[in-house]
């Protein structure tokens, strides 16, 4: 099914001390699942600007956006589809103020499959695992 229009959404893979940050949503949307935080791109914003704004709104921190990691298209329902763009990032402070999440955790990449993510974020998990297994050689 091709909707012809995908809403552009960003996700931050925030890295610190060899771990990545995952956040548990506090709303029923996406079923209280874990995710890589981020959000919808506004008109006139670059993906990187969107990600910085969304992380500031959701987690209360500033980030430095690093390299592009991956993107995936996902149909949410018959009227809505997203194109998720994930970027690596580093936090510029440790003072988190959670707005959209109940909890955050710093986890090893190898531990990510133990967490329940929505489908688009599972693609990011698979990409991170593949990348870390390549780095191991």
N, C-alpha and C positions, 0 to 999 in steps of 0.2 A: 504494500500500500504506500503510495507516494502522496503525501498531503500537499506537496508543492511549497509548503512554508514550514520552516523549522524555527522555533524560537531559540535564539542563541543564549546559552547559559554557560557560566564558568564554574570551575571547581579548583580549589587550591589544595595541592599536596604540600602541606607545610611541614618542613623538615627541621629537626633540631636534635643534635647529639645522636645521630644515626637512627632516629625514630621518626615516624610520621604521625600527624595529628588526625584523629577521627573524632567526629562530633555526633551525638545522639539527638535527633530532632525531638522537640517536645510537643509537636502537634501530630494529629492523626494523619495529616498529609504525608504520604510515603511511609505510613504505618509505624512511627516511632523507631525508624531504622537508623543505623549509623550511616554517615555520609562524609564526603570531603566537602567542607563548607564552600559556599559561593552563591551565585544567583544570576538573575536575568540581566542581560545587557540592555541598557537604555539607549535610545536614539542618540547618535553623536558620540558615543563612548567607544573607545577601543576595548578589546577584550581584557587587556591588562588593567585599564582604568576601572572597568566594571569589577574586576576581581578585587582590586584594592578597596573600592567603595563597599562592596558586599561584605568583605571580611571585617572592615571597620564597623559596619552596621551590625553584623551578627555576633562578632567576637570581641569587639571593642579594642582591637589592636591594629597597628599598621604593619604591613608586610612589604618585603622587597620581592617583586615577581621575577622569577627566574625563567628557565627554559620551558618551552612548550613540551608537554608530555604526550598527549594523545587527544583524539576527539572521537565522538561516537554519536550517531543519530539514533533516537529512540522515540517510538510512538507511545504516548501516554494513554491516549484513548482515541475514539474516532474523530475527535475535533481538535486534538492537541498533540504536538510533537516537538521535541527539543533536539538541538545539536549541542552536545556538551563538550566544552573545550577545557582540558585540564592543564594546569601549569604548576611547575614546582615553585615553591616560595619559601622564604625564611621569615620568621617573626622578628619584628624590630623592638618588641617588648614582651614581658612575661605577665603583664597585668590584664588578664582576660576578664571580660564582662559579658557573660552569655545572655543573649536576647532570644534566639530561636532554638536554643539547645538546652537540654537538661544536664548534659555531661560532655566533657571532652576527655580524651585519653591519648597519651603518647605510646605508640606501639611499634614493634619491629615489623618490617614488611612481611616476614614469614608468618606472623601472627594474624595478619589481616583476614585470611579465609575463615577464621573463627568468629568473625563479626558478620551480622546480617545487614547487607547493603541493598539498596534498590538496584535494579539491573544496570543502569548507566554507570553507577559507581563500581559495580563488579567488574566492568570492563577496565576501569582504572586500576583496580586491584590486580587483575591479570597482567596488565601492562607493567606494573611495578614489580611483580614477581618475576616476570620474564626478564626485565632489566636487571634485577638483582642477581639472577642466576647467570646472566651473561657477565656481570661484573665479577663474579666469583672465580672466573677462569682467567 
